[in-house]
Amino acid sequence: MTTYRDLGLEPIINACGTVTRLGGAPMPQAVLDAFRDAASEWVPLEQLQAAASRRIAEITGAEAGLVTAGSAAALTLGTAAILTGHNLGRMERLPQTDGFANEILIARDQRNGYDHAIRAAGATLVEVGFNEVVSNAGVRRTEAWEYEAAITPHTAGIAYVLSADSAPKLEAVVTIAQRHGLPVIVDAAGELPPRENLRRIPATGADLVAFSGGKAIRGPQSTGILCGRRDLISAAALQMLDMDDHYELWSPPESLIEHEHVPGIPRHGIGRGLKVSKEEIIALLTALDLFASGAYDAEIPRLRSYLETITAAVNDLPVVCGITKPSSPDRWPLLEISIDEKAAGRTAFEVCKALRAGSPSAYVSHGKLSAGILVVNPLCLDDFGTEKLAQRLCEELSPPT
Ligand SMILES: *Cc1c(COP(=O)(O)O)cnc(C)c1O
C-alpha cells in the first residue's frame, strides 16, 4: 500500500470544506464500503447506469439521470446532448458544430470558469443582460425578456447558473425557453444542501440539472449527477459510454437509451474521456441515499462544537469570532474570524498564507480575506484537526511582543 507520507506528502488540516483543490468531501464509511465491495464484481456499465438513472429519477423527480465524472462533466455531456439530440452524425463531429445550431444563451453575470465545460462540447456562449448593481451603474440585473430578445435560429439552448442570488429567477427563464422549444441546462453544482433542492430544481421544468457528487452529497470527489429529460439523458449517455460492441449484440436498457432513435452504434463520443467507474457509481448512489434521507443531519452538532472549541481557544487574541446562522436546517454553520490587523500586526492574507506554510499545514477558507476575515468550514475536521487548527491560529494571531 502507498500512503501520502510514502510519497513525501504530509496531510493537511482542511478547514475549507468540500473544495476540489484539497480533495473534496469526507466519504462516510458506508460509501467506502460500497466502493470496495463493488470493485470485486463486474456488471455491464450501461445496465448499471440505467439502474442509477432509475434511482436518481426517484430521488430527484426528474425523468432520468446519469452518474457523471463531476458536475463540470455533467455540463459538457448535457450540452453535447442539447447540441446533437440523437443525431449520430452530429455526435461524431463534436466539438465541431458547423452547420447546426450551437449557441447557448447565458446571463453575462452568470459567466464563470466552469462554463468552459459547456464550451468544451462545442457550444458558443452568447451573453445576455447586465448586472448594473455590481458595476454601480444602476439598480437593474439581467431581465427575462433579454433572453427572448437574443434568440435566433442559431440558438440551441440556455445555460443557467443557480445561486441564492441569481437573477432573473430560473422559473422565468424556463417559461421563455419552453415558449421557444429550447432546453435549459442548470449548473446547480454547489446548491446542496438544502436537500429539498434535489427535487425543487428539476421541478422548475428545467430540462437538465447538474449536481456535484463530491461536495455535500459526499460521494467520490470525481462524481456528479446529470438529471432531467429522458431523451437528453439518453443522448448524453450515448456520448459518454464505451461503444466498442457489435450492434447485433448491443442491448442497453431501453430505460436509459431510446433505441428507436439509434440506427447504429455511435463511435466513442465527446464524453468518452469523462468516464465513471462501477465503484464510483455505486459509491455515489450510496452517498446520495444517505444525503437525501437526512442521515448527515446528525453530524451538525459535532461540527458546531468544533467551531465553539476554536472560538474559545482564540478568545484572548485580537479577533472577533462569529458562528454563522445556516440558511437551512441541514446546513452546518461556519466560523468567521475577523482579525484586528493592526493589533495582530499581520493581515488576514498573511495569516492565511502562514497557516498553509506551517506544520501541520492548515487551509482555511479564503473568500473573505480582503475584509480581514478567515472562514473555518468544519466539515472535514475531526477532534485532532480542530485542536491542531486552534493551536496554529493562536501561534499565528498572537500579537508581536
Ligand atoms: C463545484 C462547481 C462546479 C464543478 O463541479 P465538479 O463536481 O467539481 O465538477 C461547477 N459549477 C459550480 C457553480 C461549482 O460550484
The ligand as an SDF file (V2000), in Angstrom:
LIG
                    3D

 15 15  0  0  0  0  0  0  0  0999 V2000
  -18.0460   22.9330   -7.8980 C   0  0  0  0  0  0  0  0  0  0  0  0
  -18.7290   23.5820   -9.0270 C   0  0  0  0  0  0  0  0  0  0  0  0
  -18.6740   23.0360  -10.3260 C   0  0  0  0  0  0  0  0  0  0  0  0
  -17.8360   21.8260  -10.6540 C   0  0  0  0  0  0  0  0  0  0  0  0
  -18.3030   20.6700  -10.0170 O   0  0  0  0  0  0  0  0  0  0  0  0
  -17.4240   19.3280  -10.0500 P   0  0  0  0  0  0  0  0  0  0  0  0
  -18.3440   18.3120   -9.4580 O   0  0  0  0  0  0  0  0  0  0  0  0
  -16.1970   19.5900   -9.2360 O   0  0  0  0  0  0  0  0  0  0  0  0
  -17.0950   19.0540  -11.4780 O   0  0  0  0  0  0  0  0  0  0  0  0
  -19.3900   23.6440  -11.3290 C   0  0  0  0  0  0  0  0  0  0  0  0
  -20.1180   24.7530  -11.1010 N   0  0  0  0  0  0  0  0  0  0  0  0
  -20.1940   25.3290   -9.8680 C   0  0  0  0  0  0  0  0  0  0  0  0
  -21.0320   26.5500   -9.6860 C   0  0  0  0  0  0  0  0  0  0  0  0
  -19.4970   24.7530   -8.7960 C   0  0  0  0  0  0  0  0  0  0  0  0
  -19.5750   25.3070   -7.5750 O   0  0  0  0  0  0  0  0  0  0  0  0
  1  2  1  0
  2  3  1  0
  2 14  2  0
  3  4  1  0
  3 10  2  0
  4  5  1  0
  5  6  1  0
  6  7  2  0
  6  8  1  0
  6  9  1  0
 10 11  1  0
 11 12  2  0
 12 13  1  0
 12 14  1  0
 14 15  1  0
M  END
$$$$
